[in-house]
Amino acid sequence: MSVLELLRERRRQGSTPGQRADDARLVLLIEGGSSRGAYSSGMTVAIERLGLLPLFDAVYGSSAGSLNGAWLLCGRAEKTMHAWWDPRVMRTTINPLRAFSRRPVLDTKHLVHTIYTQVMPMGFQDILDNPVEFHPIATDALTGEATDLLGKIHDVPSLQDALRASTAMPLLAGPPVVIDGHPYVDAGLSEMVCVRSALAQKATHIVALRTTQEDDIPVGPSRGERVVLSRWFARHAPGVVQTWLQRKDLRDEEEELLATHPACLQIRPPLGSPRVGRTDRRPDVLRSVVDTGIQAAMRDLGELAVLR
């Protein structure tokens, strides 16, 4: 059974997690990439509009994809999509000038504990109560392995810590995030699309919300990155060095797993879509990118709207 067939059947039956008539495990994988996550944010808006979330068994997020998954799980993906082009959010969360004073360029602590609590409140308890499992992924700073943080989430503060850990970009976001005495860094260092984690947990059907286009070619770290980041890793995340150096191979493996899986639907920005840098803050570009993500997902999933 294809992904779309499974979604149609589950919608017809009106099934929810824990009450399935099938033995499939349908998962939603949300790719990140810092500002590039505006693409997958738009795609979650389409899923919310179509009412598809209850048809999934689990949501996996990597880096900014974890934040997008959180907004989807609390039912506020569309309501908060303007955050991507809102200066109150982007210019206080991402500020390259802070590097000159050795402060985080990407301030995820401010994002999660100020923006998501005071400016644009996230329904943290709604996420915890949602029967659809939430699997934010991070990278273990001591081993370099992708780590599913689901088992470490038991209340609002631990959920906030998991979101920060999944998005803790090396150097740019400051030191690793410590959970239960263990340091974690950004998920994208070990797993950009979370497909290995999902398959290890018996996923049978996959919808992957991608932030890269089909012609994006993975590359290894540049010479400059090696010089700067190697020192940072040696000090803060020694176990991640080899994983980071092998990131092209890891990305190639993920692409192969997704391309060859018998029941996988990848939703990607169309060729020619705007290229977005990791710390891009241009409101017009990011707004366009969110709209492109919505359109891409509606293109691939919109036929399910007639079944509502």
Contacts in CASP RR format, 6 or more apart in sequence:
PFRMAT RR
TARGET T0000
AUTHOR 0000-0000-0000
METHOD contacts of the structure
MODEL  1
MSVLELLRERRRQGSTPGQRADDARLVLLIEGGSSRGAYSSGMTVAIERL
GLLPLFDAVYGSSAGSLNGAWLLCGRAEKTMHAWWDPRVMRTTINPLRAF
SRRPVLDTKHLVHTIYTQVMPMGFQDILDNPVEFHPIATDALTGEATDLL
GKIHDVPSLQDALRASTAMPLLAGPPVVIDGHPYVDAGLSEMVCVRSALA
QKATHIVALRTTQEDDIPVGPSRGERVVLSRWFARHAPGVVQTWLQRKDL
RDEEEELLATHPACLQIRPPLGSPRVGRTDRRPDVLRSVVDTGIQAAMRD
LGELAVLR
1 9 0 8 1.000
1 24 0 8 1.000
1 205 0 8 1.000
1 263 0 8 1.000
2 263 0 8 1.000
2 265 0 8 1.000
3 26 0 8 1.000
3 205 0 8 1.000
3 206 0 8 1.000
3 207 0 8 1.000
3 263 0 8 1.000
3 264 0 8 1.000
3 265 0 8 1.000
4 265 0 8 1.000
4 301 0 8 1.000
4 303 0 8 1.000
4 304 0 8 1.000
6 22 0 8 1.000
6 24 0 8 1.000
6 26 0 8 1.000
6 55 0 8 1.000
6 205 0 8 1.000
6 263 0 8 1.000
7 26 0 8 1.000
7 52 0 8 1.000
7 55 0 8 1.000
7 301 0 8 1.000
7 304 0 8 1.000
8 304 0 8 1.000
8 307 0 8 1.000
9 22 0 8 1.000
10 20 0 8 1.000
10 22 0 8 1.000
10 26 0 8 1.000
10 55 0 8 1.000
11 52 0 8 1.000
11 55 0 8 1.000
11 304 0 8 1.000
11 307 0 8 1.000
11 308 0 8 1.000
12 307 0 8 1.000
13 21 0 8 1.000
15 21 0 8 1.000
15 22 0 8 1.000
15 55 0 8 1.000
16 54 0 8 1.000
16 131 0 8 1.000
17 54 0 8 1.000
17 56 0 8 1.000
17 57 0 8 1.000
17 131 0 8 1.000
17 132 0 8 1.000
17 133 0 8 1.000
18 131 0 8 1.000
20 57 0 8 1.000
24 57 0 8 1.000
24 204 0 8 1.000
24 205 0 8 1.000
25 57 0 8 1.000
25 58 0 8 1.000
25 201 0 8 1.000
25 202 0 8 1.000
25 203 0 8 1.000
25 204 0 8 1.000
25 205 0 8 1.000
26 55 0 8 1.000
26 56 0 8 1.000
26 57 0 8 1.000
26 203 0 8 1.000
26 204 0 8 1.000
26 205 0 8 1.000
26 206 0 8 1.000
26 207 0 8 1.000
27 56 0 8 1.000
27 57 0 8 1.000
27 58 0 8 1.000
27 59 0 8 1.000
27 60 0 8 1.000
27 198 0 8 1.000
27 203 0 8 1.000
27 205 0 8 1.000
27 206 0 8 1.000
27 207 0 8 1.000
28 47 0 8 1.000
28 53 0 8 1.000
28 56 0 8 1.000
28 58 0 8 1.000
28 59 0 8 1.000
28 60 0 8 1.000
28 69 0 8 1.000
28 207 0 8 1.000
28 209 0 8 1.000
29 60 0 8 1.000
29 61 0 8 1.000
29 62 0 8 1.000
29 193 0 8 1.000
29 194 0 8 1.000
29 195 0 8 1.000
29 198 0 8 1.000
29 206 0 8 1.000
29 207 0 8 1.000
29 208 0 8 1.000
29 209 0 8 1.000
30 40 0 8 1.000
30 43 0 8 1.000
30 44 0 8 1.000
30 59 0 8 1.000
30 60 0 8 1.000
30 61 0 8 1.000
30 62 0 8 1.000
30 65 0 8 1.000
30 66 0 8 1.000
30 68 0 8 1.000
30 69 0 8 1.000
30 194 0 8 1.000
30 209 0 8 1.000
31 37 0 8 1.000
31 40 0 8 1.000
31 61 0 8 1.000
31 62 0 8 1.000
31 65 0 8 1.000
31 192 0 8 1.000
31 193 0 8 1.000
31 208 0 8 1.000
31 209 0 8 1.000
31 210 0 8 1.000
31 211 0 8 1.000
31 212 0 8 1.000
32 40 0 8 1.000
32 61 0 8 1.000
32 62 0 8 1.000
32 63 0 8 1.000
32 64 0 8 1.000
32 65 0 8 1.000
32 66 0 8 1.000
32 68 0 8 1.000
32 188 0 8 1.000
32 192 0 8 1.000
32 211 0 8 1.000
33 62 0 8 1.000
33 63 0 8 1.000
33 64 0 8 1.000
33 65 0 8 1.000
33 188 0 8 1.000
33 192 0 8 1.000
33 211 0 8 1.000
33 278 0 8 1.000
34 63 0 8 1.000
34 64 0 8 1.000
34 94 0 8 1.000
34 106 0 8 1.000
34 169 0 8 1.000
34 277 0 8 1.000
34 278 0 8 1.000
34 279 0 8 1.000
35 64 0 8 1.000
35 84 0 8 1.000
35 94 0 8 1.000
35 276 0 8 1.000
35 277 0 8 1.000
35 278 0 8 1.000
35 279 0 8 1.000
35 280 0 8 1.000
35 281 0 8 1.000
35 286 0 8 1.000
36 64 0 8 1.000
36 211 0 8 1.000
36 212 0 8 1.000
36 276 0 8 1.000
36 277 0 8 1.000
36 278 0 8 1.000
36 280 0 8 1.000
36 289 0 8 1.000
37 64 0 8 1.000
37 65 0 8 1.000
37 68 0 8 1.000
37 211 0 8 1.000
37 276 0 8 1.000
38 84 0 8 1.000
38 211 0 8 1.000
38 276 0 8 1.000
38 286 0 8 1.000
38 289 0 8 1.000
38 290 0 8 1.000
39 209 0 8 1.000
39 210 0 8 1.000
39 211 0 8 1.000
39 269 0 8 1.000
39 273 0 8 1.000
39 276 0 8 1.000
39 289 0 8 1.000
39 290 0 8 1.000
39 292 0 8 1.000
39 293 0 8 1.000
39 296 0 8 1.000
40 64 0 8 1.000
40 65 0 8 1.000
40 68 0 8 1.000
40 209 0 8 1.000
40 210 0 8 1.000
40 211 0 8 1.000
40 293 0 8 1.000
41 64 0 8 1.000
41 68 0 8 1.000
41 71 0 8 1.000
41 77 0 8 1.000
41 81 0 8 1.000
41 84 0 8 1.000
41 290 0 8 1.000
41 293 0 8 1.000
42 68 0 8 1.000
42 77 0 8 1.000
42 81 0 8 1.000
42 290 0 8 1.000
42 291 0 8 1.000
42 292 0 8 1.000
42 293 0 8 1.000
42 294 0 8 1.000
42 297 0 8 1.000
43 209 0 8 1.000
43 267 0 8 1.000
43 293 0 8 1.000
43 294 0 8 1.000
43 296 0 8 1.000
43 297 0 8 1.000
44 68 0 8 1.000
44 69 0 8 1.000
44 71 0 8 1.000
44 72 0 8 1.000
44 77 0 8 1.000
44 209 0 8 1.000
45 77 0 8 1.000
45 78 0 8 1.000
45 81 0 8 1.000
45 290 0 8 1.000
45 293 0 8 1.000
45 294 0 8 1.000
45 297 0 8 1.000
46 293 0 8 1.000
46 294 0 8 1.000
46 296 0 8 1.000
46 297 0 8 1.000
46 298 0 8 1.000
46 301 0 8 1.000
46 302 0 8 1.000
47 53 0 8 1.000
47 72 0 8 1.000
47 77 0 8 1.000
47 297 0 8 1.000
47 301 0 8 1.000
48 72 0 8 1.000
48 75 0 8 1.000
48 77 0 8 1.000
48 78 0 8 1.000
49 78 0 8 1.000
49 298 0 8 1.000
50 298 0 8 1.000
50 301 0 8 1.000
50 302 0 8 1.000
50 304 0 8 1.000
50 305 0 8 1.000
50 308 0 8 1.000
51 308 0 8 1.000
52 301 0 8 1.000
52 304 0 8 1.000
53 59 0 8 1.000
53 72 0 8 1.000
53 73 0 8 1.000
53 75 0 8 1.000
53 132 0 8 1.000
54 131 0 8 1.000
54 132 0 8 1.000
56 132 0 8 1.000
56 207 0 8 1.000
57 132 0 8 1.000
57 133 0 8 1.000
58 132 0 8 1.000
58 133 0 8 1.000
58 134 0 8 1.000
58 135 0 8 1.000
58 198 0 8 1.000
58 201 0 8 1.000
58 203 0 8 1.000
59 69 0 8 1.000
59 72 0 8 1.000
59 73 0 8 1.000
59 132 0 8 1.000
59 133 0 8 1.000
59 134 0 8 1.000
59 135 0 8 1.000
60 135 0 8 1.000
60 136 0 8 1.000
60 137 0 8 1.000
60 148 0 8 1.000
60 194 0 8 1.000
60 197 0 8 1.000
60 198 0 8 1.000
61 68 0 8 1.000
61 69 0 8 1.000
61 135 0 8 1.000
61 136 0 8 1.000
61 137 0 8 1.000
61 166 0 8 1.000
61 187 0 8 1.000
61 194 0 8 1.000
62 137 0 8 1.000
62 166 0 8 1.000
62 187 0 8 1.000
62 188 0 8 1.000
62 191 0 8 1.000
62 192 0 8 1.000
62 193 0 8 1.000
62 194 0 8 1.000
63 166 0 8 1.000
63 167 0 8 1.000
63 169 0 8 1.000
63 186 0 8 1.000
63 187 0 8 1.000
63 188 0 8 1.000
63 192 0 8 1.000
64 167 0 8 1.000
64 211 0 8 1.000
65 166 0 8 1.000
65 209 0 8 1.000
66 136 0 8 1.000
66 137 0 8 1.000
66 162 0 8 1.000
66 163 0 8 1.000
66 166 0 8 1.000
66 167 0 8 1.000
66 187 0 8 1.000
67 163 0 8 1.000
67 166 0 8 1.000
67 167 0 8 1.000
68 77 0 8 1.000
68 209 0 8 1.000
69 77 0 8 1.000
69 134 0 8 1.000
70 122 0 8 1.000
70 127 0 8 1.000
70 134 0 8 1.000
70 136 0 8 1.000
70 159 0 8 1.000
70 163 0 8 1.000
71 77 0 8 1.000
71 80 0 8 1.000
71 122 0 8 1.000
73 126 0 8 1.000
73 127 0 8 1.000
73 130 0 8 1.000
73 132 0 8 1.000
73 134 0 8 1.000
74 122 0 8 1.000
74 123 0 8 1.000
74 124 0 8 1.000
74 126 0 8 1.000
74 127 0 8 1.000
74 130 0 8 1.000
75 126 0 8 1.000
76 122 0 8 1.000
76 123 0 8 1.000
80 120 0 8 1.000
80 122 0 8 1.000
81 290 0 8 1.000
83 89 0 8 1.000
83 90 0 8 1.000
83 115 0 8 1.000
83 120 0 8 1.000
84 90 0 8 1.000
84 286 0 8 1.000
84 287 0 8 1.000
84 289 0 8 1.000
84 290 0 8 1.000
85 283 0 8 1.000
85 284 0 8 1.000
85 286 0 8 1.000
85 287 0 8 1.000
85 290 0 8 1.000
86 283 0 8 1.000
87 283 0 8 1.000
88 115 0 8 1.000
88 119 0 8 1.000
89 111 0 8 1.000
89 115 0 8 1.000
89 119 0 8 1.000
89 120 0 8 1.000
90 281 0 8 1.000
90 283 0 8 1.000
90 286 0 8 1.000
91 281 0 8 1.000
92 107 0 8 1.000
92 110 0 8 1.000
92 115 0 8 1.000
93 106 0 8 1.000
93 107 0 8 1.000
93 108 0 8 1.000
93 110 0 8 1.000
93 111 0 8 1.000
93 115 0 8 1.000
94 105 0 8 1.000
94 106 0 8 1.000
94 107 0 8 1.000
94 279 0 8 1.000
94 281 0 8 1.000
95 105 0 8 1.000
95 107 0 8 1.000
96 105 0 8 1.000
96 279 0 8 1.000
98 104 0 8 1.000
98 105 0 8 1.000
98 107 0 8 1.000
99 105 0 8 1.000
104 172 0 8 1.000
104 173 0 8 1.000
104 174 0 8 1.000
105 172 0 8 1.000
105 173 0 8 1.000
105 279 0 8 1.000
106 167 0 8 1.000
106 169 0 8 1.000
106 172 0 8 1.000
106 173 0 8 1.000
106 279 0 8 1.000
107 173 0 8 1.000
108 163 0 8 1.000
108 164 0 8 1.000
108 167 0 8 1.000
108 168 0 8 1.000
108 173 0 8 1.000
109 164 0 8 1.000
111 167 0 8 1.000
112 160 0 8 1.000
112 163 0 8 1.000
112 164 0 8 1.000
113 160 0 8 1.000
116 122 0 8 1.000
116 124 0 8 1.000
116 160 0 8 1.000
124 156 0 8 1.000
124 159 0 8 1.000
124 160 0 8 1.000
125 156 0 8 1.000
127 134 0 8 1.000
127 159 0 8 1.000
128 153 0 8 1.000
128 155 0 8 1.000
128 156 0 8 1.000
128 159 0 8 1.000
133 150 0 8 1.000
134 150 0 8 1.000
134 153 0 8 1.000
135 148 0 8 1.000
135 149 0 8 1.000
135 150 0 8 1.000
135 194 0 8 1.000
135 197 0 8 1.000
135 198 0 8 1.000
135 201 0 8 1.000
136 148 0 8 1.000
136 149 0 8 1.000
136 150 0 8 1.000
136 153 0 8 1.000
136 162 0 8 1.000
136 163 0 8 1.000
136 165 0 8 1.000
136 166 0 8 1.000
136 187 0 8 1.000
137 146 0 8 1.000
137 147 0 8 1.000
137 148 0 8 1.000
137 149 0 8 1.000
137 166 0 8 1.000
137 187 0 8 1.000
137 190 0 8 1.000
137 191 0 8 1.000
137 194 0 8 1.000
137 197 0 8 1.000
138 146 0 8 1.000
138 147 0 8 1.000
138 149 0 8 1.000
138 162 0 8 1.000
138 165 0 8 1.000
138 166 0 8 1.000
138 168 0 8 1.000
138 177 0 8 1.000
138 184 0 8 1.000
138 185 0 8 1.000
138 186 0 8 1.000
138 187 0 8 1.000
139 145 0 8 1.000
139 146 0 8 1.000
139 147 0 8 1.000
139 184 0 8 1.000
139 185 0 8 1.000
139 186 0 8 1.000
139 187 0 8 1.000
139 188 0 8 1.000
139 189 0 8 1.000
139 190 0 8 1.000
139 191 0 8 1.000
139 237 0 8 1.000
139 240 0 8 1.000
139 243 0 8 1.000
140 146 0 8 1.000
140 147 0 8 1.000
140 182 0 8 1.000
140 183 0 8 1.000
140 184 0 8 1.000
140 190 0 8 1.000
140 239 0 8 1.000
140 240 0 8 1.000
141 176 0 8 1.000
141 182 0 8 1.000
141 183 0 8 1.000
141 184 0 8 1.000
141 185 0 8 1.000
141 236 0 8 1.000
141 237 0 8 1.000
141 238 0 8 1.000
141 239 0 8 1.000
141 240 0 8 1.000
142 182 0 8 1.000
142 183 0 8 1.000
142 237 0 8 1.000
142 238 0 8 1.000
142 239 0 8 1.000
143 239 0 8 1.000
144 189 0 8 1.000
144 190 0 8 1.000
144 237 0 8 1.000
144 239 0 8 1.000
144 240 0 8 1.000
144 242 0 8 1.000
144 243 0 8 1.000
145 190 0 8 1.000
145 243 0 8 1.000
146 187 0 8 1.000
146 190 0 8 1.000
146 191 0 8 1.000
146 194 0 8 1.000
146 196 0 8 1.000
146 197 0 8 1.000
147 184 0 8 1.000
148 197 0 8 1.000
148 201 0 8 1.000
149 162 0 8 1.000
149 165 0 8 1.000
149 166 0 8 1.000
149 179 0 8 1.000
149 184 0 8 1.000
152 158 0 8 1.000
152 161 0 8 1.000
152 162 0 8 1.000
152 179 0 8 1.000
152 180 0 8 1.000
153 159 0 8 1.000
153 162 0 8 1.000
158 179 0 8 1.000
161 177 0 8 1.000
161 179 0 8 1.000
162 179 0 8 1.000
164 177 0 8 1.000
165 176 0 8 1.000
165 177 0 8 1.000
165 179 0 8 1.000
165 184 0 8 1.000
165 185 0 8 1.000
166 184 0 8 1.000
166 186 0 8 1.000
166 187 0 8 1.000
167 173 0 8 1.000
167 186 0 8 1.000
167 187 0 8 1.000
168 174 0 8 1.000
168 176 0 8 1.000
168 177 0 8 1.000
168 184 0 8 1.000
168 185 0 8 1.000
168 186 0 8 1.000
169 185 0 8 1.000
169 186 0 8 1.000
169 278 0 8 1.000
170 185 0 8 1.000
170 186 0 8 1.000
170 189 0 8 1.000
170 229 0 8 1.000
170 232 0 8 1.000
170 233 0 8 1.000
170 236 0 8 1.000
170 237 0 8 1.000
170 240 0 8 1.000
170 244 0 8 1.000
171 228 0 8 1.000
171 229 0 8 1.000
171 232 0 8 1.000
172 278 0 8 1.000
172 279 0 8 1.000
173 186 0 8 1.000
175 183 0 8 1.000
175 236 0 8 1.000
176 183 0 8 1.000
176 184 0 8 1.000
176 185 0 8 1.000
176 236 0 8 1.000
176 237 0 8 1.000
177 183 0 8 1.000
177 184 0 8 1.000
177 185 0 8 1.000
178 184 0 8 1.000
183 236 0 8 1.000
183 237 0 8 1.000
185 236 0 8 1.000
185 237 0 8 1.000
185 240 0 8 1.000
187 194 0 8 1.000
189 240 0 8 1.000
189 243 0 8 1.000
189 244 0 8 1.000
189 247 0 8 1.000
190 240 0 8 1.000
190 243 0 8 1.000
190 250 0 8 1.000
191 197 0 8 1.000
191 250 0 8 1.000
191 254 0 8 1.000
192 250 0 8 1.000
192 251 0 8 1.000
192 254 0 8 1.000
193 208 0 8 1.000
193 210 0 8 1.000
193 254 0 8 1.000
193 258 0 8 1.000
195 206 0 8 1.000
195 208 0 8 1.000
195 254 0 8 1.000
195 257 0 8 1.000
195 258 0 8 1.000
195 261 0 8 1.000
196 253 0 8 1.000
196 254 0 8 1.000
196 257 0 8 1.000
198 206 0 8 1.000
199 257 0 8 1.000
199 261 0 8 1.000
204 263 0 8 1.000
205 263 0 8 1.000
205 264 0 8 1.000
206 258 0 8 1.000
206 261 0 8 1.000
206 263 0 8 1.000
206 264 0 8 1.000
206 265 0 8 1.000
207 264 0 8 1.000
207 265 0 8 1.000
207 267 0 8 1.000
208 258 0 8 1.000
208 264 0 8 1.000
208 265 0 8 1.000
208 266 0 8 1.000
208 267 0 8 1.000
209 267 0 8 1.000
209 297 0 8 1.000
210 266 0 8 1.000
210 267 0 8 1.000
210 268 0 8 1.000
210 269 0 8 1.000
211 269 0 8 1.000
212 268 0 8 1.000
212 269 0 8 1.000
213 268 0 8 1.000
213 269 0 8 1.000
213 270 0 8 1.000
213 271 0 8 1.000
213 272 0 8 1.000
213 273 0 8 1.000
214 268 0 8 1.000
214 271 0 8 1.000
215 271 0 8 1.000
218 247 0 8 1.000
218 248 0 8 1.000
218 251 0 8 1.000
218 252 0 8 1.000
218 255 0 8 1.000
219 248 0 8 1.000
220 245 0 8 1.000
220 247 0 8 1.000
220 248 0 8 1.000
221 229 0 8 1.000
221 244 0 8 1.000
221 245 0 8 1.000
221 247 0 8 1.000
226 245 0 8 1.000
229 244 0 8 1.000
230 241 0 8 1.000
233 239 0 8 1.000
233 240 0 8 1.000
233 241 0 8 1.000
233 244 0 8 1.000
234 241 0 8 1.000
243 250 0 8 1.000
258 264 0 8 1.000
258 266 0 8 1.000
265 300 0 8 1.000
267 293 0 8 1.000
267 296 0 8 1.000
267 297 0 8 1.000
267 300 0 8 1.000
267 301 0 8 1.000
268 296 0 8 1.000
269 289 0 8 1.000
269 292 0 8 1.000
269 293 0 8 1.000
269 296 0 8 1.000
270 292 0 8 1.000
270 296 0 8 1.000
273 289 0 8 1.000
273 292 0 8 1.000
274 285 0 8 1.000
274 288 0 8 1.000
274 289 0 8 1.000
274 292 0 8 1.000
276 285 0 8 1.000
276 286 0 8 1.000
276 289 0 8 1.000
280 286 0 8 1.000
END
